[in-house]
Structure formats: structure tokens, C-alpha cells
Amino acid sequence: MIRFVLNVLWLVFGGFVSGCAWLVGGVFLAITIVGLPWAFSAWRIAAYSFWPFGREIVWRDPDPTDLGVGCFGVGLNVIWLVVAGWWIALSHLLIAVAEFVSIIGIPFALKDLELAKLALAPVGRTIRDKP
């Protein structure tokens, strides 16, 4: 029940805007065709951004047929970090600092810190429900 309440509060007080921004960013990346590997990661982050409590971010299992993990995935993450990841992570970090100011905002700040970490290297990650 507490996860549901936290998710609803998250959605109302910024999660909807954050999720929509990730969705729109993914659409722009997909339009370029070259940005497709990052578009799928952005949409994964959007899903997490809409409803983060009760879910966790994990690295995907290595699969030789999957281009998102391994050396190719590392290269994609490096390009992402240089071009866009650092400033997206910085925005989540600044929001987290503002949320940490109040005691009630600490759980939300922790989720923003997770989003900041995810924004630095999104390729090769997946979202799963916590047990």
C-alpha cells in the first residue's frame, strides 16, 4: 500500500513530467534512426520514471545476440555520457538536492538519485519489480 501511495505522490509531483520528457526524448532519438539504441533505453527510463517505487534498475544478463551489452553497449554509454547523459544526470541531481531539504522528500530524492545514475549509462540496463 505504501508503494502505491508513494508512486501516486511521485506521479503528481514531478514523475509525470519526468516520464513524459523521457518519452519525448526517446521519440526524437528514434526519428534520427541513429539514435534508436538510446531511444529504447529512454523509453525504459520513462517507464521507471512514471512508477519507480517497488521497482529496481539492474544490468541485463549478457547475451551474445544483444547489442546493448558488452563492448558495443559500453561504447554507446560513453557516447551517451558525453553528448547528453551528464546534463540529464545533473538535472536529476539538482532536483534530488532540493527534495533532500525536507524530511518528507527524502524517498523521492533517493529515486531521483537512481534516475541520475541511470541517466549516466542507460544502455544495458533493465527495470524489474522488487520482490
N, CA, C and O atoms as CSV, one atom per row, in Angstrom:
chain,resi,resn,atom,element,x,y,z
A,1,MET,N,N,0.817,-1.200,0.000
A,1,MET,CA,C,0.000,0.000,0.000
A,1,MET,C,C,0.866,1.272,0.000
A,1,MET,O,O,0.551,2.257,-0.668
A,2,ILE,N,N,1.974,1.221,0.774
A,2,ILE,CA,C,2.837,2.393,0.860
A,2,ILE,C,C,3.492,2.691,-0.485
A,2,ILE,O,O,3.682,3.853,-0.846
A,3,ARG,N,N,3.840,1.625,-1.235
A,3,ARG,CA,C,4.421,1.827,-2.562
A,3,ARG,C,C,3.440,2.540,-3.490
A,3,ARG,O,O,3.824,3.414,-4.267
A,4,PHE,N,N,2.191,2.159,-3.397
A,4,PHE,CA,C,1.163,2.781,-4.232
A,4,PHE,C,C,1.033,4.265,-3.912
A,4,PHE,O,O,0.972,5.098,-4.816
A,5,VAL,N,N,0.991,4.589,-2.624
A,5,VAL,CA,C,0.865,5.993,-2.203
A,5,VAL,C,C,2.083,6.790,-2.664
A,5,VAL,O,O,1.942,7.895,-3.187
A,6,LEU,N,N,3.282,6.228,-2.469
A,6,LEU,CA,C,4.495,6.929,-2.903
A,6,LEU,C,C,4.510,7.126,-4.414
A,6,LEU,O,O,4.911,8.187,-4.893
A,7,ASN,N,N,4.078,6.119,-5.170
A,7,ASN,CA,C,4.041,6.240,-6.628
A,7,ASN,C,C,3.051,7.302,-7.086
A,7,ASN,O,O,3.330,8.051,-8.023
A,8,VAL,N,N,1.902,7.370,-6.433
A,8,VAL,CA,C,0.908,8.386,-6.802
A,8,VAL,C,C,1.447,9.782,-6.496
A,8,VAL,O,O,1.319,10.696,-7.311
A,9,LEU,N,N,2.055,9.942,-5.306
A,9,LEU,CA,C,2.645,11.240,-4.968
A,9,LEU,C,C,3.766,11.594,-5.933
A,9,LEU,O,O,3.876,12.741,-6.366
A,10,TRP,N,N,4.602,10.613,-6.273
A,10,TRP,CA,C,5.684,10.829,-7.236
A,10,TRP,C,C,5.119,11.284,-8.573
A,10,TRP,O,O,5.611,12.243,-9.168
A,11,LEU,N,N,4.091,10.600,-9.041
A,11,LEU,CA,C,3.490,10.907,-10.336
A,11,LEU,C,C,2.929,12.331,-10.360
A,11,LEU,O,O,3.113,13.063,-11.332
A,12,VAL,N,N,2.256,12.707,-9.297
A,12,VAL,CA,C,1.623,14.025,-9.232
A,12,VAL,C,C,2.659,15.142,-9.111
A,12,VAL,O,O,2.510,16.197,-9.729
A,13,PHE,N,N,3.716,14.913,-8.313
A,13,PHE,CA,C,4.666,15.984,-8.024
A,13,PHE,C,C,5.947,15.903,-8.852
A,13,PHE,O,O,7.020,16.243,-8.355
A,14,GLY,N,N,5.853,15.461,-10.100
A,14,GLY,CA,C,7.012,15.533,-10.978
A,14,GLY,C,C,7.288,14.301,-11.805
A,14,GLY,O,O,7.934,14.394,-12.849
A,15,GLY,N,N,6.818,13.151,-11.368
A,15,GLY,CA,C,7.080,11.921,-12.108
A,15,GLY,C,C,6.434,11.913,-13.480
A,15,GLY,O,O,6.998,11.368,-14.429
A,16,PHE,N,N,5.257,12.512,-13.597
A,16,PHE,CA,C,4.583,12.561,-14.885
A,16,PHE,C,C,5.374,13.416,-15.869
A,16,PHE,O,O,5.540,13.042,-17.030
A,17,VAL,N,N,5.859,14.557,-15.405
A,17,VAL,CA,C,6.653,15.444,-16.261
A,17,VAL,C,C,7.963,14.766,-16.658
A,17,VAL,O,O,8.372,14.824,-17.818
A,18,SER,N,N,8.610,14.133,-15.703
A,18,SER,CA,C,9.871,13.448,-15.982
A,18,SER,C,C,9.675,12.306,-16.974
A,18,SER,O,O,10.450,12.158,-17.918
A,19,GLY,N,N,8.641,11.505,-16.758
A,19,GLY,CA,C,8.355,10.396,-17.669
A,19,GLY,C,C,8.025,10.880,-19.076
A,19,GLY,O,O,8.477,10.296,-20.061
A,20,CYS,N,N,7.239,11.946,-19.165
A,20,CYS,CA,C,6.914,12.496,-20.487
A,20,CYS,C,C,8.155,13.047,-21.181
A,20,CYS,O,O,8.302,12.902,-22.395
A,21,ALA,N,N,9.045,13.675,-20.426
A,21,ALA,CA,C,10.283,14.196,-21.019
A,21,ALA,C,C,11.127,13.056,-21.577
A,21,ALA,O,O,11.684,13.179,-22.668
A,22,TRP,N,N,11.228,11.951,-20.843
A,22,TRP,CA,C,11.975,10.794,-21.344
A,22,TRP,C,C,11.298,10.194,-22.569
A,22,TRP,O,O,11.980,9.765,-23.500
A,23,LEU,N,N,9.958,10.156,-22.584
A,23,LEU,CA,C,9.240,9.637,-23.756
A,23,LEU,C,C,9.497,10.493,-24.989
A,23,LEU,O,O,9.798,9.969,-26.062
A,24,VAL,N,N,9.381,11.790,-24.840
A,24,VAL,CA,C,9.597,12.710,-25.965
A,24,VAL,C,C,11.047,12.633,-26.443
A,24,VAL,O,O,11.312,12.626,-27.645
A,25,GLY,N,N,11.974,12.575,-25.504
A,25,GLY,CA,C,13.377,12.425,-25.873
A,25,GLY,C,C,13.611,11.146,-26.661
A,25,GLY,O,O,14.368,11.142,-27.631
A,26,GLY,N,N,12.965,10.061,-26.250
A,26,GLY,CA,C,13.075,8.800,-26.974
A,26,GLY,C,C,12.500,8.888,-28.380
A,26,GLY,O,O,13.040,8.300,-29.316
A,27,VAL,N,N,11.412,9.617,-28.522
A,27,VAL,CA,C,10.820,9.797,-29.856
A,27,VAL,C,C,11.781,10.560,-30.765
A,27,VAL,O,O,11.979,10.178,-31.918
A,28,PHE,N,N,12.380,11.638,-30.249
A,28,PHE,CA,C,13.349,12.385,-31.055
A,28,PHE,C,C,14.554,11.521,-31.424
A,28,PHE,O,O,15.058,11.603,-32.544
A,29,LEU,N,N,15.012,10.704,-30.496
A,29,LEU,CA,C,16.125,9.811,-30.799
A,29,LEU,C,C,15.734,8.791,-31.865
A,29,LEU,O,O,16.534,8.476,-32.745
A,30,ALA,N,N,14.520,8.280,-31.792
A,30,ALA,CA,C,14.060,7.285,-32.767
A,30,ALA,C,C,13.908,7.891,-34.157
A,30,ALA,O,O,14.163,7.226,-35.161
A,31,ILE,N,N,13.498,9.137,-34.211
A,31,ILE,CA,C,13.330,9.803,-35.504
A,31,ILE,C,C,14.658,9.884,-36.241
A,31,ILE,O,O,14.688,9.808,-37.470
A,32,THR,N,N,15.738,10.035,-35.519
A,32,THR,CA,C,17.049,10.158,-36.168
A,32,THR,C,C,17.564,8.831,-36.715
A,32,THR,O,O,18.554,8.826,-37.447
A,33,ILE,N,N,16.945,7.734,-36.396
A,33,ILE,CA,C,17.348,6.377,-36.760
A,33,ILE,C,C,18.673,6.004,-36.075
A,33,ILE,O,O,18.775,4.928,-35.487
A,34,VAL,N,N,19.676,6.870,-36.144
A,34,VAL,CA,C,20.964,6.595,-35.498
A,34,VAL,C,C,20.792,6.490,-33.985
A,34,VAL,O,O,21.549,5.779,-33.325
A,35,GLY,N,N,19.822,7.178,-33.444
A,35,GLY,CA,C,19.600,7.195,-32.005
A,35,GLY,C,C,18.734,6.075,-31.477
A,35,GLY,O,O,18.378,6.087,-30.298
A,36,LEU,N,N,18.378,5.098,-32.311
A,36,LEU,CA,C,17.487,4.023,-31.865
A,36,LEU,C,C,17.982,3.259,-30.635
A,36,LEU,O,O,17.173,2.986,-29.749
A,37,PRO,N,N,19.266,2.898,-30.530
A,37,PRO,CA,C,19.676,2.180,-29.310
A,37,PRO,C,C,19.417,2.986,-28.046
A,37,PRO,O,O,19.057,2.428,-27.010
A,38,TRP,N,N,19.599,4.293,-28.133
A,38,TRP,CA,C,19.341,5.134,-26.969
A,38,TRP,C,C,17.845,5.379,-26.780
A,38,TRP,O,O,17.399,5.597,-25.654
A,39,ALA,N,N,17.070,5.347,-27.853
A,39,ALA,CA,C,15.622,5.561,-27.745
A,39,ALA,C,C,14.983,4.471,-26.889
A,39,ALA,O,O,14.145,4.761,-26.035
A,40,PHE,N,N,15.375,3.228,-27.116
A,40,PHE,CA,C,14.807,2.136,-26.321
A,40,PHE,C,C,15.180,2.281,-24.850
A,40,PHE,O,O,14.372,1.989,-23.969
A,41,SER,N,N,16.400,2.728,-24.588
A,41,SER,CA,C,16.812,2.973,-23.204
A,41,SER,C,C,16.008,4.122,-22.596
A,41,SER,O,O,15.606,4.052,-21.435
A,42,ALA,N,N,15.775,5.171,-23.370
A,42,ALA,CA,C,14.996,6.309,-22.875
A,42,ALA,C,C,13.566,5.901,-22.541
A,42,ALA,O,O,12.996,6.365,-21.554
A,43,TRP,N,N,12.995,5.037,-23.361
A,43,TRP,CA,C,11.623,4.580,-23.075
A,43,TRP,C,C,11.586,3.691,-21.841
A,43,TRP,O,O,10.610,3.715,-21.091
A,44,ARG,N,N,12.642,2.905,-21.619
A,44,ARG,CA,C,12.726,2.100,-20.410
A,44,ARG,C,C,12.798,3.010,-19.188
A,44,ARG,O,O,12.147,2.760,-18.173
A,45,ILE,N,N,13.596,4.063,-19.297
A,45,ILE,CA,C,13.717,5.019,-18.192
A,45,ILE,C,C,12.390,5.742,-17.969
A,45,ILE,O,O,12.026,6.025,-16.827
A,46,ALA,N,N,11.670,6.042,-19.038
A,46,ALA,CA,C,10.360,6.692,-18.905
A,46,ALA,C,C,9.405,5.812,-18.111
A,46,ALA,O,O,8.685,6.301,-17.240
A,47,ALA,N,N,9.398,4.527,-18.406
A,47,ALA,CA,C,8.524,3.612,-17.668
A,47,ALA,C,C,8.872,3.605,-16.182
A,47,ALA,O,O,7.990,3.579,-15.324
A,48,TYR,N,N,10.163,3.629,-15.897
A,48,TYR,CA,C,10.598,3.681,-14.500
A,48,TYR,C,C,10.268,5.033,-13.887
A,48,TYR,O,O,9.903,5.110,-12.714
A,49,SER,N,N,10.392,6.080,-14.658
A,49,SER,CA,C,10.170,7.433,-14.171
A,49,SER,C,C,8.705,7.677,-13.800
A,49,SER,O,O,8.414,8.457,-12.893
A,50,PHE,N,N,7.806,7.025,-14.486
A,50,PHE,CA,C,6.380,7.175,-14.165
A,50,PHE,C,C,6.015,6.478,-12.853
A,50,PHE,O,O,5.198,7.000,-12.095
A,51,TRP,N,N,6.599,5.314,-12.566
A,51,TRP,CA,C,6.163,4.476,-11.448
A,51,TRP,C,C,7.378,3.778,-10.822
A,51,TRP,O,O,7.538,2.573,-11.017
A,52,PRO,N,N,8.248,4.492,-10.071
A,52,PRO,CA,C,9.524,3.908,-9.640
A,52,PRO,C,C,9.503,3.079,-8.361
A,52,PRO,O,O,10.335,2.186,-8.198
A,53,PHE,N,N,8.584,3.351,-7.464
A,53,PHE,CA,C,8.617,2.653,-6.180
A,53,PHE,C,C,8.140,1.213,-6.345
A,53,PHE,O,O,7.108,0.944,-6.961
A,54,GLY,N,N,8.918,0.304,-5.780
A,54,GLY,CA,C,8.624,-1.120,-5.933
A,54,GLY,C,C,9.332,-1.731,-7.128
A,54,GLY,O,O,9.108,-2.896,-7.456
A,55,ARG,N,N,10.188,-0.949,-7.784
A,55,ARG,CA,C,10.951,-1.436,-8.935
A,55,ARG,C,C,12.418,-1.093,-8.729
A,55,ARG,O,O,12.757,-0.219,-7.932
A,56,GLU,N,N,13.283,-1.790,-9.454
A,56,GLU,CA,C,14.711,-1.525,-9.336
A,56,GLU,C,C,15.376,-1.596,-10.703
A,56,GLU,O,O,14.862,-2.217,-11.633
A,57,ILE,N,N,16.529,-0.946,-10.803
A,57,ILE,CA,C,17.307,-0.896,-12.037
A,57,ILE,C,C,18.432,-1.911,-11.909
A,57,ILE,O,O,19.183,-1.893,-10.934
A,58,VAL,N,N,18.548,-2.791,-12.888
A,58,VAL,CA,C,19.604,-3.806,-12.862
A,58,VAL,C,C,20.251,-3.903,-14.238
A,58,VAL,O,O,19.657,-3.521,-15.247
A,59,TRP,N,N,21.495,-4.426,-14.265
A,59,TRP,CA,C,22.158,-4.702,-15.530
A,59,TRP,C,C,21.535,-5.947,-16.133
A,59,TRP,O,O,21.218,-6.899,-15.420
A,60,ARG,N,N,21.359,-5.939,-17.446
A,60,ARG,CA,C,20.827,-7.114,-18.137
A,60,ARG,C,C,21.875,-8.211,-18.163
A,60,ARG,O,O,23.074,-7.942,-18.102
A,61,ASP,N,N,21.413,-9.447,-18.252
A,61,ASP,CA,C,22.330,-10.576,-18.383
A,61,ASP,C,C,22.997,-10.526,-19.748
A,61,ASP,O,O,22.361,-10.174,-20.741
A,62,PRO,N,N,24.284,-10.880,-19.800
A,62,PRO,CA,C,24.974,-10.866,-21.095
A,62,PRO,C,C,24.358,-11.868,-22.069
A,62,PRO,O,O,24.131,-13.028,-21.725
A,63,ASP,N,N,24.099,-11.411,-23.263
A,63,ASP,CA,C,23.548,-12.240,-24.330
A,63,ASP,C,C,24.308,-11.881,-25.600
A,63,ASP,O,O,24.299,-10.718,-26.005
A,64,PRO,N,N,24.963,-12.840,-26.238
A,64,PRO,CA,C,25.766,-12.511,-27.416
A,64,PRO,C,C,24.978,-11.871,-28.552
A,64,PRO,O,O,25.560,-11.173,-29.383
A,65,THR,N,N,23.671,-12.093,-28.606
A,65,THR,CA,C,22.871,-11.525,-29.691
A,65,THR,C,C,22.359,-10.131,-29.353
A,65,THR,O,O,21.765,-9.465,-30.201
A,66,ASP,N,N,22.585,-9.687,-28.120
A,66,ASP,CA,C,22.074,-8.387,-27.673
A,66,ASP,C,C,23.154,-7.331,-27.840
A,66,ASP,O,O,24.234,-7.454,-27.261
A,67,LEU,N,N,22.876,-6.294,-28.625
A,67,LEU,CA,C,23.859,-5.237,-28.862
A,67,LEU,C,C,23.954,-4.248,-27.713
A,67,LEU,O,O,24.845,-3.398,-27.706
A,68,GLY,N,N,23.049,-4.344,-26.739
A,68,GLY,CA,C,23.048,-3.374,-25.649
A,68,GLY,C,C,24.006,-3.700,-24.524
A,68,GLY,O,O,24.211,-2.876,-23.633
A,69,VAL,N,N,24.599,-4.887,-24.544
A,69,VAL,CA,C,25.559,-5.241,-23.501
A,69,VAL,C,C,26.883,-5.590,-24.163
A,69,VAL,O,O,26.949,-5.823,-25.370
A,70,GLY,N,N,27.908,-5.620,-23.377
A,70,GLY,CA,C,29.221,-5.919,-23.937
A,70,GLY,C,C,29.931,-4.659,-24.394
A,70,GLY,O,O,29.588,-3.551,-23.982
A,71,CYS,N,N,30.921,-4.843,-25.250
A,71,CYS,CA,C,31.751,-3.715,-25.724
A,71,CYS,C,C,30.922,-2.678,-26.470
A,71,CYS,O,O,31.142,-1.477,-26.313
A,72,PHE,N,N,29.971,-3.134,-27.280
A,72,PHE,CA,C,29.134,-2.203,-28.037
A,72,PHE,C,C,28.308,-1.338,-27.087
A,72,PHE,O,O,28.178,-0.131,-27.289
A,73,GLY,N,N,27.756,-1.962,-26.056
A,73,GLY,CA,C,26.971,-1.219,-25.071
A,73,GLY,C,C,27.804,-0.207,-24.310
A,73,GLY,O,O,27.338,0.892,-24.008
A,74,VAL,N,N,29.051,-0.582,-23.996
A,74,VAL,CA,C,29.945,0.352,-23.314
A,74,VAL,C,C,30.218,1.563,-24.213
A,74,VAL,O,O,30.208,2.703,-23.749
A,75,GLY,N,N,30.458,1.306,-25.490
A,75,GLY,CA,C,30.673,2.408,-26.435
A,75,GLY,C,C,29.467,3.316,-26.532
A,75,GLY,O,O,29.608,4.539,-26.555
A,76,LEU,N,N,28.271,2.723,-26.589
A,76,LEU,CA,C,27.044,3.527,-26.633
A,76,LEU,C,C,26.900,4.374,-25.368
A,76,LEU,O,O,26.491,5.533,-25.434
A,77,ASN,N,N,27.237,3.791,-24.219
A,77,ASN,CA,C,27.144,4.536,-22.966
A,77,ASN,C,C,28.149,5.677,-22.910
A,77,ASN,O,O,27.837,6.741,-22.375
A,78,VAL,N,N,29.342,5.479,-23.447
A,78,VAL,CA,C,30.339,6.546,-23.459
A,78,VAL,C,C,29.856,7.705,-24.332
A,78,VAL,O,O,29.945,8.868,-23.938
A,79,ILE,N,N,29.349,7.379,-25.510
A,79,ILE,CA,C,28.812,8.426,-26.391
A,79,ILE,C,C,27.657,9.150,-25.707
A,79,ILE,O,O,27.581,10.379,-25.743
A,80,TRP,N,N,26.762,8.391,-25.087
A,80,TRP,CA,C,25.618,8.972,-24.378
A,80,TRP,C,C,26.089,9.905,-23.264
A,80,TRP,O,O,25.565,11.009,-23.115
A,81,LEU,N,N,27.076,9.465,-22.480
A,81,LEU,CA,C,27.577,10.262,-21.371
A,81,LEU,C,C,28.121,11.596,-21.852
A,81,LEU,O,O,27.846,12.633,-21.248
A,82,VAL,N,N,28.881,11.579,-22.920
A,82,VAL,CA,C,29.499,12.801,-23.429
A,82,VAL,C,C,28.461,13.746,-24.031
A,82,VAL,O,O,28.525,14.958,-23.820
A,83,VAL,N,N,27.503,13.193,-24.779
A,83,VAL,CA,C,26.553,14.035,-25.508
A,83,VAL,C,C,25.403,14.523,-24.630
A,83,VAL,O,O,25.043,15.699,-24.689
A,84,ALA,N,N,24.825,13.645,-23.822
A,84,ALA,CA,C,23.611,14.045,-23.116
A,84,ALA,C,C,23.534,13.593,-21.665
A,84,ALA,O,O,22.898,14.260,-20.848
A,85,GLY,N,N,24.157,12.493,-21.333
A,85,GLY,CA,C,23.960,11.884,-20.023
A,85,GLY,C,C,24.356,12.741,-18.843
A,85,GLY,O,O,23.674,12.742,-17.819
A,86,TRP,N,N,25.456,13.473,-18.974
A,86,TRP,CA,C,25.932,14.232,-17.820
A,86,TRP,C,C,24.980,15.347,-17.430
A,86,TRP,O,O,24.786,15.596,-16.240
A,87,TRP,N,N,24.371,16.034,-18.413
A,87,TRP,CA,C,23.486,17.141,-18.035
A,87,TRP,C,C,22.112,16.649,-17.591
A,87,TRP,O,O,21.449,17.309,-16.792
A,88,ILE,N,N,21.678,15.494,-18.101
A,88,ILE,CA,C,20.418,14.919,-17.607
A,88,ILE,C,C,20.609,14.446,-16.169
A,88,ILE,O,O,19.748,14.659,-15.315
A,89,ALA,N,N,21.749,13.799,-15.911
A,89,ALA,CA,C,22.057,13.363,-14.547
A,89,ALA,C,C,22.168,14.554,-13.605
A,89,ALA,O,O,21.713,14.494,-12.462
A,90,LEU,N,N,22.773,15.635,-14.087
A,90,LEU,CA,C,22.904,16.839,-13.271
A,90,LEU,C,C,21.535,17.405,-12.908
A,90,LEU,O,O,21.333,17.853,-11.779
A,91,SER,N,N,20.597,17.391,-13.845
A,91,SER,CA,C,19.250,17.908,-13.538
A,91,SER,C,C,18.568,17.045,-12.477
A,91,SER,O,O,17.923,17.574,-11.572
A,92,HIS,N,N,18.705,15.716,-12.581
A,92,HIS,CA,C,18.121,14.844,-11.551
A,92,HIS,C,C,18.821,15.054,-10.207
A,92,HIS,O,O,18.179,14.995,-9.158
A,93,LEU,N,N,20.120,15.298,-10.235
A,93,LEU,CA,C,20.867,15.531,-9.006
A,93,LEU,C,C,20.423,16.830,-8.329
A,93,LEU,O,O,20.264,16.864,-7.108
A,94,LEU,N,N,20.223,17.882,-9.097
A,94,LEU,CA,C,19.773,19.152,-8.529
A,94,LEU,C,C,18.369,19.028,-7.936
A,94,LEU,O,O,18.080,19.603,-6.886
A,95,ILE,N,N,17.508,18.286,-8.605
A,95,ILE,CA,C,16.165,18.059,-8.068
A,95,ILE,C,C,16.244,17.259,-6.775
A,95,ILE,O,O,15.512,17.537,-5.826
A,96,ALA,N,N,17.137,16.260,-6.735
A,96,ALA,CA,C,17.298,15.442,-5.529
A,96,ALA,C,C,17.777,16.288,-4.350
A,96,ALA,O,O,17.319,16.092,-3.225
A,97,VAL,N,N,18.688,17.218,-4.594
A,97,VAL,CA,C,19.179,18.094,-3.524
A,97,VAL,C,C,18.026,18.918,-2.964
A,97,VAL,O,O,17.902,19.078,-1.750
A,98,ALA,N,N,17.191,19.435,-3.844
A,98,ALA,CA,C,16.039,20.220,-3.389
A,98,ALA,C,C,15.062,19.349,-2.595
A,98,ALA,O,O,14.453,19.828,-1.638
A,99,GLU,N,N,14.907,18.092,-2.974
A,99,GLU,CA,C,13.990,17.194,-2.255
A,99,GLU,C,C,14.564,16.769,-0.906
A,99,GLU,O,O,13.810,16.533,0.038
A,100,PHE,N,N,15.880,16.671,-0.808
A,100,PHE,CA,C,16.505,16.284,0.456
A,100,PHE,C,C,16.314,17.332,1.544
A,100,PHE,O,O,16.433,17.017,2.728
A,101,VAL,N,N,16.022,18.561,1.168
A,101,VAL,CA,C,15.870,19.633,2.150
A,101,VAL,C,C,14.759,19.324,3.143
A,101,VAL,O,O,14.877,19.617,4.333
A,102,SER,N,N,13.693,18.738,2.651
A,102,SER,CA,C,12.594,18.381,3.560
A,102,SER,C,C,12.692,16.902,3.908
A,102,SER,O,O,13.122,16.092,3.088
A,103,ILE,N,N,12.303,16.565,5.088
A,103,ILE,CA,C,12.345,15.165,5.537
A,103,ILE,C,C,11.412,14.308,4.679
A,103,ILE,O,O,11.749,13.177,4.330
A,104,ILE,N,N,10.263,14.838,4.349
A,104,ILE,CA,C,9.280,14.068,3.595
A,104,ILE,C,C,9.722,13.809,2.148
A,104,ILE,O,O,9.220,12.890,1.501
A,105,GLY,N,N,10.647,14.608,1.649
A,105,GLY,CA,C,11.097,14.443,0.275
A,105,GLY,C,C,12.237,13.456,0.098
A,105,GLY,O,O,12.644,13.196,-1.034
A,106,ILE,N,N,12.764,12.900,1.180
A,106,ILE,CA,C,13.931,12.014,1.079
A,106,ILE,C,C,13.672,10.783,0.214
A,106,ILE,O,O,14.536,10.457,-0.600
A,107,PRO,N,N,12.534,10.067,0.329
A,107,PRO,CA,C,12.333,8.915,-0.559
A,107,PRO,C,C,12.315,9.304,-2.038
A,107,PRO,O,O,12.771,8.547,-2.894
A,108,PHE,N,N,11.786,10.487,-2.324
A,108,PHE,CA,C,11.744,10.962,-3.711
A,108,PHE,C,C,13.142,11.357,-4.187
A,108,PHE,O,O,13.496,11.142,-5.346
A,109,ALA,N,N,13.929,11.936,-3.284
A,109,ALA,CA,C,15.301,12.301,-3.632
A,109,ALA,C,C,16.120,11.053,-3.952
A,109,ALA,O,O,16.942,11.067,-4.869
A,110,LEU,N,N,15.903,9.988,-3.209
A,110,LEU,CA,C,16.626,8.738,-3.477
A,110,LEU,C,C,16.279,8.187,-4.858
A,110,LEU,O,O,17.149,7.667,-5.557
A,111,LYS,N,N,15.031,8.299,-5.247
A,111,LYS,CA,C,14.636,7.839,-6.592
A,111,LYS,C,C,15.232,8.745,-7.662
A,111,LYS,O,O,15.615,8.267,-8.729
A,112,ASP,N,N,15.315,10.042,-7.393
A,112,ASP,CA,C,15.953,10.943,-8.357
A,112,ASP,C,C,17.445,10.645,-8.480
A,112,ASP,O,O,18.014,10.774,-9.563
A,113,LEU,N,N,18.072,10.253,-7.394
A,113,LEU,CA,C,19.482,9.850,-7.472
A,113,LEU,C,C,19.650,8.585,-8.308
A,113,LEU,O,O,20.622,8.457,-9.053
A,114,GLU,N,N,18.705,7.648,-8.186
A,114,GLU,CA,C,18.739,6.453,-9.037
A,114,GLU,C,C,18.567,6.831,-10.508
A,114,GLU,O,O,19.233,6.270,-11.378
A,115,LEU,N,N,17.681,7.775,-10.782
A,115,LEU,CA,C,17.494,8.235,-12.153
A,115,LEU,C,C,18.744,8.956,-12.674
A,115,LEU,O,O,19.080,8.846,-13.853
A,116,ALA,N,N,19.427,9.689,-11.796
A,116,ALA,CA,C,20.664,10.348,-12.199
A,116,ALA,C,C,21.721,9.314,-12.566
A,116,ALA,O,O,22.417,9.458,-13.571
A,117,LYS,N,N,21.836,8.286,-11.758
A,117,LYS,CA,C,22.794,7.215,-12.048
A,117,LYS,C,C,22.437,6.507,-13.350
A,117,LYS,O,O,23.313,6.177,-14.149
A,118,LEU,N,N,21.174,6.281,-13.549
A,118,LEU,CA,C,20.709,5.629,-14.778
A,118,LEU,C,C,20.935,6.517,-15.995
A,118,LEU,O,O,21.231,6.016,-17.080
A,119,ALA,N,N,20.799,7.819,-15.827
A,119,ALA,CA,C,20.986,8.744,-16.945
A,119,ALA,C,C,22.437,8.789,-17.418
A,119,ALA,O,O,22.703,9.172,-18.557
A,120,LEU,N,N,23.368,8.403,-16.562
A,120,LEU,CA,C,24.780,8.409,-16.956
A,120,LEU,C,C,25.121,7.263,-17.908
A,120,LEU,O,O,25.945,7.430,-18.807
A,121,ALA,N,N,24.495,6.106,-17.718
A,121,ALA,CA,C,24.794,4.932,-18.551
A,121,ALA,C,C,23.539,4.072,-18.692
A,121,ALA,O,O,23.403,3.075,-17.983
A,122,PRO,N,N,22.615,4.434,-19.593
A,122,PRO,CA,C,21.338,3.734,-19.674
A,122,PRO,C,C,21.337,2.444,-20.500
A,122,PRO,O,O,20.471,1.591,-20.304
A,123,VAL,N,N,22.285,2.293,-21.410
A,123,VAL,CA,C,22.275,1.135,-22.302
A,123,VAL,C,C,22.757,-0.099,-21.534
A,123,VAL,O,O,23.778,-0.056,-20.848
A,124,GLY,N,N,22.017,-1.185,-21.659
A,124,GLY,CA,C,22.373,-2.421,-20.971
A,124,GLY,C,C,21.695,-2.590,-19.633
A,124,GLY,O,O,21.970,-3.547,-18.909
A,125,ARG,N,N,20.811,-1.669,-19.297
A,125,ARG,CA,C,20.076,-1.751,-18.034
A,125,ARG,C,C,18.642,-2.156,-18.302
A,125,ARG,O,O,18.126,-1.968,-19.403
A,126,THR,N,N,18.011,-2.707,-17.300
A,126,THR,CA,C,16.596,-3.036,-17.393
A,126,THR,C,C,15.938,-2.765,-16.039
A,126,THR,O,O,16.618,-2.612,-15.025
A,127,ILE,N,N,14.631,-2.711,-16.042
A,127,ILE,CA,C,13.856,-2.429,-14.843
A,127,ILE,C,C,13.102,-3.696,-14.473
A,127,ILE,O,O,12.522,-4.349,-15.340
A,128,ARG,N,N,13.106,-4.047,-13.192
A,128,ARG,CA,C,12.336,-5.197,-12.739
A,128,ARG,C,C,11.638,-4.869,-11.428
A,128,ARG,O,O,12.045,-3.968,-10.694
A,129,ASP,N,N,10.584,-5.615,-11.154
A,129,ASP,CA,C,9.858,-5.422,-9.902
A,129,ASP,C,C,10.673,-5.987,-8.754
A,129,ASP,O,O,11.330,-7.020,-8.881
A,130,LYS,N,N,10.616,-5.286,-7.634
A,130,LYS,CA,C,11.287,-5.779,-6.419
A,130,LYS,C,C,10.444,-6.894,-5.837
A,130,LYS,O,O,9.217,-6.861,-5.922
A,131,PRO,N,N,11.098,-7.879,-5.249
A,131,PRO,CA,C,10.324,-8.965,-4.631
A,131,PRO,C,C,9.593,-8.519,-3.401
A,131,PRO,O,O,8.900,-9.318,-2.772
